[in-house]
């Protein structure tokens, strides 16, 4: 896939789209992809017609919003080996999430296979299994949203972890801001990369 310049608005749009679409996707059983396509198209149309201010109001986490606005954005394809998920994503034991996406998926699989006693919430496991079933539908339509590596895992988590003598997360090229569950589900299907919007600090872009 050719990498191309994008905008903070695009990143915000696809963040909101993914989170708005979750309820529809959750009830996809028996619905069929045609209805999902219609729902997807309608939500995306409404977001595209929204003003920038209206989009901003839909992002409740103002730290996230500030980060989106502070970066330049690019659309492209990135390898899961270069990304880390949110530490303790969705309630996972921290030791499941210290590595990259592929390592996280491998560790989660050991839990699923009852070869690990580390904690993984049943609700999250159900979400992963559901995403795997409709991955062909959502893969291109819902790009992951990435921050520069360390923006979440170092600044937000490792800083706290060092003070509290907790396990540290490895830092990769990118931190996933949105789409951690999707990324793990894809990796469990042996998919190695994903479409993404990734942010770069403005003073680093030539």
KEVO-898387 format. One line per 10 residues: their letters; for each residue x, y, z of N, C-alpha, C. Coordinates in steps of 0.001 Angstrom, whole numbers, plus 500000, padded with zeros to 6 digits. Example, Ala and Ser with C-alpha at 12.3 -4.5 7.8 and 13.67 -1.06 7.14 Angstrom:
AS = 513190,494310,507800,512300,495500,507800,513200,496700,507800 | 512850,497750,507080,513670,498940,507140,512900,500030,507870;
//
This chain:
XXXXXXXXXX = 500842,498795,500000,500000,500000,500000,500874,501250,500000 | 500540,502223,499173,501283,503473,499128,500959,504322,500347 | 501984,504825,501019,501780,505708,502156,501432,507103,501642 | 500459,507746,502252,500076,509088,501816,499757,509964,503011 | 499967,511258,502833,499681,512210,503893,498190,512234,504184 | 497859,512420,505450,496464,512482,505849,496293,513675,506789 | 495233,513651,507586,494947,514766,508491,494468,514254,509837 | 494531,515123,510836,493993,514780,512157,492496,514506,512057 | 491818,515214,511175,490383,514971,511002,490118,513532,510573 | 490922,513007,509651,490741,511623,509218,490927,510652,510387;
XXXXXXXXXX = 491976,510872,511170,492227,510003,512314,491064,510053,513301 | 490557,511252,513566,489422,511407,514472,488182,510710,513908 | 487951,510895,512605,486782,510297,511970,486787,508785,512137 | 487924,508151,511882,487959,506686,511938,488021,506161,513364 | 488514,506977,514288,488405,506615,515703,486943,506595,516127 | 486205,507660,515809,484793,507758,516184,483985,506700,515453 | 484277,506490,514172,483566,505483,513378,483680,504101,514019 | 484886,503712,514389,485090,502383,514982,484321,502233,516278 | 484344,503273,517099,483681,503172,518397,482160,503277,518277 | 481670,504009,517278,480225,504081,517041,479709,502764,516470;
XXXXXXXXXX = 480527,502118,515655,480116,500903,514956,480145,499659,515853 | 480765,499758,517019,480945,498577,517877,479626,497882,518199 | 478592,498658,518499,477305,498062,518877,476710,497279,517715 | 476810,497845,516514,476306,497144,515334,477070,495853,515101 | 478387,495934,515194,479226,494761,514964,478988,493690,516026 | 478719,494127,517253,478475,493186,518350,477278,492307,518058 | 476299,492851,517345,475069,492114,517052,475027,491637,515601 | 476199,491294,515063,476275,490959,513640,475745,489571,513311 | 475647,488695,514306,475226,487328,514026,473869,487318,513327 | 473798,486706,512169,472542,486582,511441,472161,487824,510660;
XXXXXXXXXX = 472952,488893,510793,472618,490146,510117,473097,490130,508669 | 474289,489614,508442,474844,489603,507089,475628,490862,506794 | 476601,490746,505913,477480,491860,505619,476773,493006,504904 | 475687,492708,504186,475002,493766,503447,474447,494832,504388 | 473846,494383,505485,473319,495347,506457,474459,496078,507152 | 475544,495361,507448,476697,496006,508059,477260,497081,507130 | 477286,496799,505839,477752,497784,504855,476898,499047,504897 | 475579,498866,504973,474680,500023,505012,474916,500848,506274 | 475016,500161,507408,475239,500853,508676,476564,501614,508632 | 477580,500954,508122,478908,501564,508011,478855,502821,507148;
XXXXXXXXXX = 478228,502701,505976,478143,503827,505057,477392,505009,505654 | 476328,504723,506389,475533,505788,506988,476324,506527,508066 | 477004,505776,508938,477789,506399,509998,478912,507241,509403 | 479617,506683,508415,480731,507411,507805,480237,508679,507116 | 479095,508603,506443,478522,509781,505775,478232,510888,506793 | 477628,510520,507912,477302,511501,508944,478557,512151,509518 | 479589,511345,509718,480832,511896,510255,481508,512817,509251 | 481485,512437,507981,482102,513266,506945,481385,514601,506785 | 480102,514620,507126,479319,515850,507015,479384,516695,508292 | 480011,516174,509328,480125,516895,510599,481220,517955,510520;
XXXXXXXXXX = 481065,519007,511295,482111,520021,511389,483239,519502,512274 | 484370,520163,512199,485487,519778,513055,485128,519876,514527 | 484368,520896,514882,483948,521072,516269,483037,519935,516714 | 482146,519513,515829,481252,518404,516163,482028,517106,516377 | 483039,516882,515555,483871,515690,515739,484601,515754,517076 | 485156,516911,517385,485906,517057,518633,485040,516760,519856 | 483779,517153,519796,482871,516923,520929,482589,515439,521141 | 482741,514658,520082,482488,513219,520197,483666,512472,520832 | 484805,513129,520934,485971,512511,521566,486023,513003,523004 | 485585,512163,523928,485436,512575,525321,486770,512705,526042;
XXXXXXXXXX = 487749,511911,525644,489073,511953,526265,489854,513120,525658 | 489997,514193,526410,490625,515404,525874,492140,515270,525743 | 492747,514339,526474,494176,514071,526278,494376,513434,524913 | 493504,512493,524555,493553,511872,523225,493354,512940,522146 | 492360,513791,522333,492071,514836,521348,493278,515754,521156 | 493922,516121,522247,495099,516983,522170,496213,516291,521400 | 496377,515000,521634,497403,514248,520910,497095,514213,519412 | 495840,513984,519069,495470,513950,517649,495814,515271,516970 | 495515,516368,517654,495730,517688,517067,497201,518099,517062 | 498022,517451,517878,499425,517850,517986,500322,517130,516985;
XXXXXXXXXX = 499743,516225,516186,500549,515410,515277,500160,515631,513822 | 501102,515336,512932,500807,515182,511513,500441,513725,511283 | 499581,513478,510290,499026,512135,510126,499308,511567,508739 | 499516,510266,508715,499826,509538,507492,498963,508281,507446 | 498511,507936,506250,497755,506688,506056,498642,505703,505312 | 498650,504456,505775,499471,503445,505115,499280,502081,505737 | 500305,501263,505673,500279,499899,506184,501464,499736,507128 | 501231,499096,508280,502320,498883,509228,502282,497450,509756 | 503470,496943,510094,503618,495582,510601,503252,495521,512082 | 502595,494433,512482,502249,494254,513887,503484,494088,514772;
XXXXXXXXXX = 504573,493638,514186,505805,493489,514962,506366,494838,515404 | 505874,495921,514781,506348,497273,515108,505397,498035,516018 | 504365,497369,516542,503354,498053,517362,503162,497367,518707 | 502846,498191,519713,502447,497661,521014,501036,498101,521347 | 500297,497259,522053,498930,497581,522462,498950,498410,523745 | 497776,498879,524151,497661,499536,525446,498072,498549,526538 | 498908,498940,527478,499222,498068,528610,497939,497659,529335 | 497829,496374,529651,496651,495825,530338,495378,496039,529531 | 495477,496037,528205,494314,496335,527373,493107,495506,527779 | 491990,496198,527972,490702,495579,528274,490764,494624,529469;
XXXXXXXXXX = 491700,494851,530402,491759,494030,531607,492703,492851,531544 | 493482,492716,530467,494457,491625,530387,495534,491792,531450 | 496071,490685,531913,497234,490721,532785,498342,491491,532073 | 499039,492357,532789,500080,493175,532173,501118,492322,531461 | 501421,491129,531975,502442,490285,531361,502029,489776,529979 | 500753,489891,529649,500292,489524,528306,500530,490648,527298 | 500756,491863,527799,500779,493025,526900,502118,493772,526879 | 503157,493197,527442,504439,493903,527469,505173,493857,526128 | 504820,492915,525253,505491,492773,523962,504736,493457,522842 | 505116,493123,521602,504418,493695,520458,503100,492963,520207;
XXXXXXXXXX = 502379,493362,519178,501065,492768,518912,501164,491269,518693 | 502148,490830,517931,502290,489400,517653,502574,488622,518933 | 503434,489175,519782,503733,488516,521061,502509,488508,521970 | 501764,489604,521965,500531,489653,522764,499551,488594,522300 | 499388,488458,520981,498474,487441,520436,498936,486038,520812 | 500225,485782,520744,500747,484458,521100,500480,484141,522568 | 500629,485135,523429,500391,484945,524859,498901,484741,525143 | 498062,485499,524447,496613,485320,524596,496203,483929,524126 | 496819,483457,523057,496501,482111,522555,496845,481043,523587 | 497931,481249,524312,498279,480283,525347,497223,480254,526441;
XXXXXXXXXX = 496651,481412,526730,495548,481462,527696,494345,480698,527150 | 494010,480949,525865,492882,480267,525231,493083,478760,525209 | 494331,478332,525022,494642,476902,524968,494871,476305,526355 | 494642,477128,527376,494814,476702,528779,496248,476260,529062 | 497196,476947,528400,498607,476693,528659,499226,477833,529459 | 498393,478771,529875,498839,479889,530704,497747,480215,531711 | 498160,480570,532915,497198,480921,533955,497020,482431,534094 | 497665,483208,533203,497518,484650,533254,496083,485043,532913 | 495633,486146,533500,494215,486507,533398,493869,487199,532085 | 492801,486729,531456,492221,487360,530271,490705,487366,530459;
XXXXXXXXXX = 490068,488536,530490,488622,488607,530715,487834,487839,529654 | 486826,487137,530080,485999,486379,529134,485347,487295,528112 | 484973,488489,528550,484329,489437,527638,485270,489806,526491 | 486554,490012,526812,487520,490355,525778,487746,489183,524828 | 487836,487989,525367,488012,486805,524528,486849,486675,523556 | 485645,486953,524035,484463,486901,523179,484546,487951,522082 | 485023,489145,522417,485182,490206,521423,486186,489803,520350 | 487286,489201,520766,488309,488765,519819,487748,487717,518863 | 487018,486760,519405,486443,485710,518567,485427,486294,517588 | 484672,487294,518034,483684,487940,517172,484368,488697,516029;
XXXXXXXXXX = 485434,489415,516353,486167,490157,515330,486764,489207,514302 | 487283,488100,514748,487874,487126,513818,486850,486671,512781 | 485574,486560,513181,484531,486086,512276,484211,487095,511176 | 484392,488392,511471,484044,489411,510468,485273,490212,510044 | 486447,489631,510236,487686,490353,509941,487766,490780,508477 | 487242,489971,507566,487300,490335,506150,486485,491592,505870 | 485430,491799,506639,484592,492984,506466,485265,494225,507053 | 485862,494102,508231,486337,495288,508944,487784,495664,508644 | 488553,494738,508093,490001,494944,507964,490362,496245,507234 | 489831,496456,506058,490141,497670,505296,489323,498874,505750;
XXXXXXXXXX = 488149,498622,506296,487223,499710,506617,487553,500422,507922 | 488303,499763,508797,488589,500338,510100,490098,500327,510362 | 490829,501275,509768,492270,501341,510015,492552,501545,511508 | 493626,500947,511978,494062,501191,513346,494568,502631,513447 | 494533,503190,514643,495064,504528,514892,496306,504382,515763 | 497444,504871,515257,498716,504686,515952,499341,506019,516350 | 499971,506012,517535,500805,507121,517981,502272,506717,517849 | 503184,507672,517891,504604,507317,517916,504909,506413,519118 | 505836,505493,518943,506160,504551,520007,506555,505241,521300 | 505949,504819,522400,506236,505386,523708,505261,506441,524160;
XXXXXXXXXX = 504433,506944,523255,503478,507994,523628,502526,507506,524710 | 502105,506250,524618,501226,505651,525624,502025,504724,526540 | 502763,503798,525935,503396,502728,526707,504542,503237,527596 | 505221,504294,527165,506300,504862,527978,505786,505997,528857 | 505220,507026,528215,504805,508221,528966,503690,507927,529967 | 502685,507164,529531,501531,506916,530392,501742,505725,531335 | 502338,504646,530819,502438,503442,531648,503800,503246,532309 | 504875,503188,531530,506182,502869,532111,506616,503874,533178 | 506269,505136,532978,506597,506155,533980,505988,505786,535322 | 504720,505353,535284,504045,504903,536506,504637,503586,537009;
XXXXXXXXXX = 504909,502657,536099,505369,501321,536472,506708,501361,537201 | 507608,502232,536756,508912,502333,537422,508760,502795,538869 | 507862,503721,539091,507648,504232,540442,506985,503198,541343 | 506268,502255,540725,505503,501288,541504,506045,499862,541384 | 507273,499743,540857,507948,498448,540765,507098,497414,540030 | 506556,497819,538878,505704,496952,538072,506430,496583,536763 | 505972,495515,536084,506603,495126,534817,506546,496261,533793 | 507620,496410,533029,507684,497458,532017,507278,496923,530653 | 506721,497798,529839,506358,497443,528465,507517,497794,527530 | 507797,496910,526591,508775,497208,525554,508217,498298,524645;
XXXXXXXXXX = 509112,499104,524088,508702,500200,523222,509050,499868,521778 | 508084,500019,520893,508259,499734,519466,508082,501022,518668 | 508029,500920,517360,507892,502122,516533,506576,502849,516789 | 505534,502077,517130,504198,502660,517290,503483,502101,518517 | 502650,502940,519126,501683,502524,520138,500300,502573,519496 | 499504,501551,519684,498133,501585,519164,497270,502419,520096 | 496678,503473,519583,495710,504235,520375,494334,503594,520276 | 493947,503218,519071,492628,502600,518886,492755,501412,517948 | 492174,500275,518355,492200,499086,517521,493021,497946,518109 | 493321,498016,519398,494131,496957,520023,493482,495586,519880;
XXXXXXXXXX = 492191,495495,520156,491499,494206,520085,491475,493688,518662 | 491238,494582,517706,491270,494183,516299,492654,493656,515914 | 493689,494353,516338,495046,493944,515987,495363,492552,516522 | 494992,492295,517763,495248,490976,518356,494438,489905,517627 | 493193,490226,517292,492355,489264,516565,492964,488942,515201 | 493454,489963,514488,494091,489725,513197,495340,488852,513357 | 496146,489174,514356,497379,488417,514574,497082,486960,514907 | 495979,486717,515598,495577,485339,515899,495182,484583,514635 | 494864,485323,513568,494578,484710,512270,495823,484688,511381 | 496962,484970,511988,498258,484959,511302,498393,486078,510283;
XXXXXXXXXX = 497645,487165,510462,497813,488366,509649,498953,489165,510270 | 499834,489692,509456,501061,490312,509956,501048,491842,509954 | 500073,492451,509284,500062,493906,509186,498634,494405,509014 | 498483,495724,509037,497134,496283,508949,497174,497683,508356 | 496078,498107,507710,495948,499522,507335,495910,500373,508604 | 496539,501531,508564,496607,502378,509756,496614,503860,509382 | 496185,504665,510338,496533,506081,510360,497573,506211,511457 | 498746,506758,511131,499739,506912,512192,500190,508356,512300 | 500299,508786,513541,500695,510145,513818,502193,510270,513986 | 502725,511408,513594,504129,511720,513805,504220,513119,514414;
XXXXXX = 505168,513297,515321,505332,514605,515927,505646,515638,514859 | 504996,516762,514931,505099,517757,513854,506519,518238,513608 | 507315,518357,514672,508673,518861,514483,509617,517822,513916 | 509105,516591,513650,509943,515561,513053,509624,515317,511584 | 508592,515965,511074,508219,515777,509679,508861,516854,508819 | 509546,516431,507786,510247,517384,506911,509281,517900,505847;
//
